[in-house]
């Protein structure tokens, strides 16, 4: 068969790459009728970062999103991206969690599971593949494509053969960073087609401007399935345009037989919808050949840009992009795909922002260096490993072999907040964010991150929006903070939510009584809670601080405790990665100015330690 089949990524990877995974379900559903009629082989609609984004920012139940899409797209295969033993989180889960997740995803509408491992460690794929096959669905094994001194086509072929033996129905080349060049694509596709008797799918990003050429060379060498994005959500760190590839193949033996005019209507719909999300647009939406050096994938670079912008450090992007390959080499050349892209990227950001390489090391880097994510492709830097984990042992077994069943305990931990197994799995994926989501759902206080108004054209009145922005500066304890109020909850609620940025960091505060308000401004009362700015400025050796704006995950000490220099005193999360913060000196804890869930800044004294 010579016909080429298309998977469109507009409902998952395209908006993850271009607008930081912020596309709301309400903006997907109106176009589903036309998407369903377009004749796609599949639509990628779930997985990747969408689960996290639904909970963290959009305040949507990701399971409910899937059910709505299943109902709205009855004639089209729905596809998701699954991170093997990591599922959709940032750690390995026990086998019973993997089996439960695959079963529920299949029951809610997923037909095709693209399953990959960030390290290409096939041991981490086995249980996910088995679970998908047990559910009667299509298991697609994915090769995380990368280049390095320790990667080769021979290795990729060996991996494809092993995945075929595990029962995969197809093999995908997952070029998440857009590293493939046309002739490298031709060579890789040819050896895979010759080696395995399974359909080959190509997923590549447009970052370096070569995606269409790669698709064509892949098709010429036997690939019959390609991933594209509708044109108004294509290009840059997204994918090749669907309409362009349909037009290029029209009238040839590889004709997709898709309706170009219908696809153009879909493209115009998303052209208008994308405007609503202008605040999340990445500065890196054009051709960027630097990916051939730094290997940063599309979804990561837009999120990285947003995260640096939120921390007032977007001007340091080039430093981070230069540091990423260095960290990657230290860690044994892992492919840069979730979660290793976040692990490497966040550590690179820390190295740049702290001014000292590995001064602060995330917990995820420590787990990686212990072998808890799998087998690194190459040798890791022994000095970095020693600095991170000391003399702790490094495991060489499949990481999940060391995990006991978790579903029962997870159910007990989340308790009555869970209405069923899907809520338990939500909590499993993201314990802190998931619990918070379920608590707000129970209280009826789920409010999505507000969308900023679209800039009005000259001579036109600004369109109505869901926010009423107010900006001002406040000075507390000698420190000046820039506050931008981006939205508020309903006035009728007992607890009113206010959404703002504080020196660029997004915050959400709750106001219960007037006594808790430090400052009001604007007609509707732009608000800053008294919990902000109440900490002293870090000025003494015993003052514990963070390296970057963070959220407190755990406080490990209390007033009166004695600590040694280097003892962990708190855990903070930044850019979805956790890091232990250690006591800078030995002594007695005389003050704790933080609690779990607080947002903190680098210049604040979070804990005060008096020298012994």
CORHULIN-V231581 format. One record per helix or strand. SS is the DSSP state (H for helix, E for strand). FROM is the first residue (numbers start at 1). TO is the last residue. If there is no record, write none. Layout:
BEGIN
SS:FROM:TO ; SS:FROM:TO
END
This chain:
BEGIN
E:5:8 ; H:13:18 ; H:25:29 ; H:32:37 ; E:42:47 ; H:50:58 ; H:62:72 ; E:77:82 ; H:84:86 ; H:95:108 ; E:112:115 ; H:122:124 ; H:126:134 ; E:138:144 ; H:153:165 ; E:170:175 ; H:182:195 ; E:199:204 ; H:211:220 ; E:225:229 ; H:231:233 ; E:241:241 ; H:242:249 ; H:260:275 ; H:278:280 ; H:291:294 ; H:298:310 ; H:314:330 ; H:340:354 ; E:362:362 ; H:363:369 ; H:382:389 ; H:399:402 ; H:407:417 ; H:421:429 ; H:431:443 ; E:470:476 ; E:479:488 ; E:496:502 ; E:505:511 ; H:514:516 ; E:517:521 ; E:526:529 ; E:537:537 ; E:543:544 ; E:550:555 ; E:562:563 ; E:568:574 ; E:577:582 ; E:587:592 ; E:599:600 ; E:604:604 ; E:607:611
END
